[in-house]
Amino acid sequence: MAALNYNHLRYFWAVAHEGNLTRTAERLNVSQSALSTQIQKLEHQLGHALFERRGKQLHLTEAGRIALDHADAIFASGAELLATLTGTGGPARQVLRVGALSTLSRNFQVNFLRPVLTRPDVEVVLRSGGLGELLQALEALRLDVILVNQTPVRDAATPWITHRLIEQPASLVGTPARLGDAGHAQGALDALIRAHPLILPPLDSSVRTGFDALTDRLGLRPTIAAEVDDMAMMRLLAREDMGLALVPPIVVQDELASGRLLEAARLPDLGETFFAVTQARRFPNPLVADLLRAAGNAPGDTAAAANGLPSPR
């Protein structure tokens, strides 16, 4: 195979970042046809189309996204060479693009990403948003993996692969001032629900659905201090002693470890499940596989990946 033509690669790199053939040709002071020819030669050498046209817009194919990642690294290396000789250089870095529901536990996100957060060769780009926009970004290859606590709807036209990472039973947690030093020994669940206002997840969550069914069976009508769809806000309200929060322990792991919050009761039949969602790709980001393997081997997790990762149990 002939050596890679870096002039062709630079033209592709410029168009990929500009997103427009005409503007790139004007900026580089070359004709649009010449620019298009150079990119076609690169596509022929690589054996893959790098762009697809949708109307007047150019969009990267999966191969194009991979080529852009490599081109970024190649041309960054050139800049690093110059910077290194002046004493300001640094090592080349891999990029991992991660999306997460804006309401998802920050502790869970950090725990999942921990294997790569301290690696000097990895840069993590973390974006938050709603499920719909995250799935669109995943499909457009702007994200490598998304973290959620609900499984996205899938059919033959949506190539999502959902990996179950960890499942935790929900607990009622509160401050020592509210529960006393014994915390978990404060009494039966029904007594706790009668005695304290509650901070609950929204009605459409699986934990809330199970909790409402439980209280109905017990004949209880709990006092709801707040209904919150953001786990970080539930954590804050619990710390501010607004009531007992119904959360997975991972959400408040730091507070439980420090004693700022106590676990009043665990509800083993109610749980929150956290997932990583990827897309079937010919050229997946290898860092994602590393993280899924690490999550699958983490002690105490219930992990089962849809692509055959081993269960830790």
ABEGO torsion letter per residue (X at the ends): XBBBBAAAAAAAAAAAAAGBAAAAAAAAGBBAAAAAAAAAAAAAAAGBBABBBBEABBBBBAAAAAAAAAAAAAAAAAAAAAAAAAGABBBBBBBBBBBBBAABBAAAAAAAAAAAAABAABBBBBBBEBAAAAAAAAAAGABABBBBABBBBBBAABABBBBBABBBBBBBBBBAAAAEAAGAAAEBAAAAAAABBBBBBBAABAAAAAAAAAAAAAGBBBBBABBBABAAAAAAAAAAGAEBBBBBAAAAAAAAAAGABBBABBBAABBBBBBBBBBBBABBBAAAAAAAAAAAABBGBBBBBAAGBBBAX
